[in-house]
Amino acid sequence: VIILMVFGCIIILTVFGNLIVIITIAHFKQLHTPTNYIVLSLAIADFLLGSVIMPPSMVRSLESCWYLGDLFCKIHSRTDIMLSTASILNLSLISIDRYYAVCQPLHYQTKITNGVVLTMVVISWTLSALHGYMMVFMNLNTMGTEDIYNEHFNCEGACFLLRSRMSILTSSILVFFIPGFLIIVLNVTFEKNKTNLNKTEPKATRTLGIVVGVYLICWSPFFLCNLIDLFIVFPSPLIPEFFVWLAYLNSGINPIIYAFSFSWFRKYFKTNMEKISDIFILYTACSMKIKIFHPCFPRVLNCCSYMTYSTELLM
């Protein structure tokens, strides 16, 4: 029961936290900046991870069995890889964006434009999709291990992502260690160029550095576990499973970091919550067929004016 509650809290935190980030950035035009577009892309990856990947993974972790069929097992595993890859690539883009903002502030406005960022985001998602789907659907991950897979892992009710040693090594280096090394180098460069920061940059750069640091802390054990597993077989499958959920936890932590660090996020989050609260009050009044006076609307509201007001409220 405790494990179920922990998994449930991680999923709820991931889904609703990132959904709030997505709505906040997408709704307010003032937030349509290059940096926030990358944050939006990261939030979308985390939201999809929490809403599509984590619930079936929770059932598999608790029941030790897969009830959704072989086809959905393949789709689930490939999408998991794609979204995880998208996260690390988006964090690499955040580090590149911060590098130009801190180390080349005079060229930032001309080099890091909305068009450039959107192009980089599309490329990162395309590469993530190719890594997640092409590698597995072309059976590149099991090349050389087909007999082992068919004899020990290909059975009813099981959902394993078996990968050869070469596949694990190549994937870990290309997807995590190289981007991770790039991120660390860029963040070290930020620290050496603090004197170039303007008044608005220090907190944003520090916050995004925390986001990157938390990502590395949550995902490093998983990839190190993969490498160790090439040489040592873990005595219990619970150890790799724990590292998987530690990595998933990262997707729920990012919105908390934004909430405590970014004043703009708190401001627009409060605005969104006020609007949702107002609409809920009006909807309740309409459904109960009663008239109310709302302080944001200078007249008595009834069901006829509810729809018009709700539309105006969201503008």
C-alpha positions in Angstrom: 0.0 0.0 0.0 2.8 2.4 0.8 4.6 1.7 -2.5 1.3 2.3 -4.3 0.8 5.6 -2.6 4.4 6.7 -3.4 4.0 5.8 -7.1 0.6 7.5 -7.1 2.1 10.7 -5.6 4.9 10.7 -8.2 2.4 10.4 -11.0 0.0 13.0 -9.7 2.8 15.5 -9.1 4.3 14.9 -12.5 1.1 15.2 -14.5 -0.5 18.2 -12.7 2.7 20.0 -12.0 3.9 20.0 -15.6 0.4 20.6 -16.9 0.3 23.9 -14.9 3.7 24.8 -16.4 2.4 24.1 -20.0 -0.8 26.1 -19.5 1.0 29.0 -17.9 3.7 29.4 -20.6 1.3 28.7 -23.5 -1.4 31.0 -22.3 0.5 34.2 -21.5 2.2 35.9 -24.5 4.6 37.6 -22.1 6.2 34.2 -21.4 6.8 33.4 -25.1 10.6 33.7 -24.9 13.3 31.4 -26.2 14.2 30.1 -22.8 10.6 29.4 -21.9 10.0 27.6 -25.1 12.6 25.1 -24.1 11.2 24.9 -20.6 7.8 24.3 -22.3 9.2 21.5 -24.4 10.8 19.9 -21.3 7.4 20.2 -19.4 5.6 18.5 -22.3 8.1 15.6 -22.3 7.7 15.2 -18.5 3.9 15.5 -18.7 3.7 12.8 -21.3 6.0 10.6 -19.2 3.7 11.0 -16.2 0.4 10.5 -18.1 1.3 7.9 -20.6 4.3 6.0 -19.3 4.1 5.9 -15.5 0.6 4.4 -15.0 1.4 1.2 -16.9 4.9 1.1 -15.4 3.3 1.3 -11.9 1.1 -1.7 -12.7 4.0 -3.7 -14.0 6.2 -2.8 -11.0 3.5 -3.8 -8.5 2.1 -6.8 -10.2 5.3 -8.1 -11.9 3.2 -8.8 -14.9 2.1 -7.0 -18.1 -1.6 -7.1 -19.0 -1.7 -4.8 -22.0 -0.4 -7.1 -24.8 2.8 -7.4 -26.7 2.2 -4.5 -29.1 1.5 -1.9 -26.4 4.5 -3.3 -24.5 6.7 -2.3 -27.5 5.0 1.1 -27.9 5.3 1.8 -24.1 9.0 0.8 -24.0 9.9 2.8 -27.1 7.9 5.9 -26.0 9.6 5.7 -22.6 13.0 5.8 -24.3 11.9 8.6 -26.6 10.6 10.9 -23.8 13.6 10.2 -21.6 15.9 11.1 -24.5 13.9 14.2 -25.2 14.3 15.4 -21.6 18.1 15.2 -21.7 18.3 16.9 -25.1 16.0 19.7 -23.9 18.2 20.2 -20.9 21.2 20.4 -23.2 19.3 23.1 -25.1 18.7 24.9 -21.8 22.4 24.9 -21.1 23.3 26.1 -24.5 20.7 28.9 -24.2 22.2 29.9 -20.8 25.7 29.8 -22.2 24.9 32.5 -24.8 22.9 34.5 -22.2 25.8 34.5 -19.7 29.0 34.2 -21.8 27.9 36.1 -24.9 25.2 38.5 -23.8 25.7 40.9 -26.7 25.0 38.2 -29.3 22.2 36.5 -27.4 19.3 38.4 -28.9 20.6 37.8 -32.5 21.7 34.1 -32.1 19.1 32.7 -29.8 15.8 33.7 -31.4 12.4 32.1 -31.2 12.9 30.6 -34.6 16.3 29.1 -33.7 15.0 27.6 -30.5 11.9 26.1 -32.2 14.1 24.5 -34.8 16.4 23.1 -32.2 13.4 21.7 -30.2 12.0 20.0 -33.3 15.4 18.5 -34.1 15.8 17.2 -30.5 12.3 15.6 -30.6 13.1 14.1 -34.0 16.3 12.6 -32.8 14.5 11.3 -29.7 11.9 9.6 -31.7 14.5 8.0 -34.0 16.4 6.7 -31.0 13.3 5.4 -29.2 11.5 3.8 -32.1 13.9 3.0 -34.9 16.4 1.3 -32.7 13.8 -1.1 -31.2 11.5 -1.7 -34.1 14.5 -2.5 -36.3 15.6 -4.9 -33.5 19.0 -3.1 -33.2 18.8 -3.4 -29.5 18.7 -7.2 -29.5 21.1 -7.8 -32.4 23.2 -10.8 -31.4 21.0 -11.8 -28.5 17.9 -13.1 -30.4 18.3 -16.7 -29.1 18.5 -15.5 -25.5 15.5 -13.3 -25.9 13.3 -16.0 -27.4 14.3 -18.6 -24.8 14.2 -16.6 -21.6 12.3 -13.4 -22.1 9.7 -13.7 -24.9 6.8 -15.1 -22.8 3.2 -14.3 -22.2 2.6 -11.6 -19.5 6.2 -10.3 -19.6 7.3 -6.9 -20.9 11.1 -6.6 -21.0 13.3 -4.3 -23.0 16.2 -6.6 -23.6 19.3 -4.9 -25.0 22.7 -6.2 -26.1 25.8 -5.0 -24.4 26.8 -2.9 -27.5 23.3 -1.3 -27.5 23.4 -0.4 -23.8 26.9 1.0 -24.1 26.2 3.0 -27.2 22.9 4.3 -25.9 24.3 5.3 -22.5 27.2 7.2 -24.1 25.2 9.0 -26.8 22.1 9.8 -24.8 23.4 10.5 -21.3 27.1 10.7 -20.8 28.0 13.0 -23.8 25.1 15.4 -23.2 25.7 15.2 -19.4 29.4 16.1 -19.9 28.3 19.0 -22.2 25.9 20.3 -19.6 28.4 20.1 -16.8 31.1 21.9 -18.8 28.6 24.7 -19.8 27.5 25.1 -16.2 31.1 25.4 -15.0 31.6 28.1 -17.7 28.6 29.9 -16.2 30.2 30.0 -12.8 33.4 31.5 -14.3 31.4 34.3 -16.1 29.2 35.5 -13.3 30.5 39.0 -13.7 28.8 39.2 -17.1 25.3 38.6 -15.7 22.8 41.4 -15.8 20.2 41.9 -13.0 17.6 39.5 -14.4 20.0 36.6 -15.3 21.5 35.4 -12.0 18.4 33.8 -10.5 17.2 32.3 -13.8 20.6 30.8 -14.5 20.9 29.5 -11.0 17.4 27.9 -11.2 18.1 26.2 -14.5 21.4 25.0 -13.0 19.4 23.4 -10.2 17.1 21.8 -12.8 20.1 20.3 -14.6 21.7 19.2 -11.3 18.6 17.4 -10.2 18.3 15.7 -13.5 21.8 14.4 -13.3 21.3 13.2 -9.7 18.1 11.3 -10.6 19.2 9.8 -13.9 22.9 9.0 -13.1 22.1 5.9 -11.0 19.9 4.4 -13.7 22.6 4.7 -16.4 25.4 3.6 -14.1 23.2 0.6 -13.2 22.9 -0.2 -16.9 26.7 -0.2 -17.3 27.3 -2.2 -14.1 24.7 -4.7 -15.3 26.9 -5.5 -18.3 29.4 -7.2 -15.9 27.5 -8.0 -12.7 24.0 -9.4 -12.5 22.0 -7.7 -9.8 20.7 -10.2 -7.2 17.2 -8.6 -7.2 15.2 -6.9 -9.9 14.0 -4.4 -7.3 17.3 -2.5 -7.6 17.0 -1.5 -11.3 13.3 -0.9 -10.7 14.1 1.5 -7.9 16.5 3.4 -10.1 13.8 3.6 -12.8 11.4 5.3 -10.5 14.1 7.6 -9.1 14.6 8.7 -12.7 10.8 9.2 -13.1 10.7 11.3 -9.9 12.8 13.9 -11.7 9.9 14.7 -14.0 7.8 15.7 -11.0 10.5 17.8 -9.3 11.0 20.3 -12.1 7.6 22.1 -11.6 8.4 22.5 -7.8 11.7 24.1 -8.7 10.0 26.6 -11.0 7.3 27.3 -8.3 9.9 28.2 -5.6 12.4 29.9 -7.9 10.6 31.8 -10.6 8.6 34.9 -9.5 6.9 35.0 -13.0 5.7 31.4 -12.5 4.2 32.1 -9.2 2.5 35.3 -10.5 1.0 33.7 -13.5 0.1 30.5 -11.6 -1.8 32.6 -9.1 -3.6 34.3 -12.0 -4.5 31.0 -13.6 -5.8 29.6 -10.3 -7.9 32.7 -9.7 -9.5 32.4 -13.2 -10.2 28.7 -12.7 -11.7 29.4 -9.3 -13.9 32.1 -10.7 -15.2 29.8 -13.5 -15.8 27.0 -11.0 -17.9 29.3 -8.8 -19.9 30.4 -11.8 -20.4 26.9 -13.1 -21.6 25.7 -9.7 -24.0 28.6 -9.5 -25.3 27.9 -12.9 -25.7 24.2 -12.3 -27.6 24.9 -9.1 -29.8 27.5 -10.9 -29.0 30.3 -8.5 -28.0 33.9 -9.0 -24.8 35.2 -7.5 -22.9 38.5 -7.4 -19.2 38.1 -8.3 -16.7 40.9 -7.4 -15.0 40.6 -10.8 -18.2 41.1 -12.7 -20.2 44.2 -11.8 -23.7 42.7 -12.0 -25.8 39.8 -10.9 -24.9 36.7 -12.9 -27.3 34.1 -14.1 -27.0 31.0 -16.3 -27.5 33.1 -19.4 -24.5 35.4 -18.7 -22.3 32.5 -17.5 -21.0 31.4 -20.8 -20.2 34.9 -22.0 -18.4 35.7 -18.8 -16.5 32.5 -18.8 -15.2 33.2 -22.3 -14.2 36.7 -21.3 -12.5 35.4 -18.2 -10.1 33.2 -20.1 -9.0 35.9 -22.5 
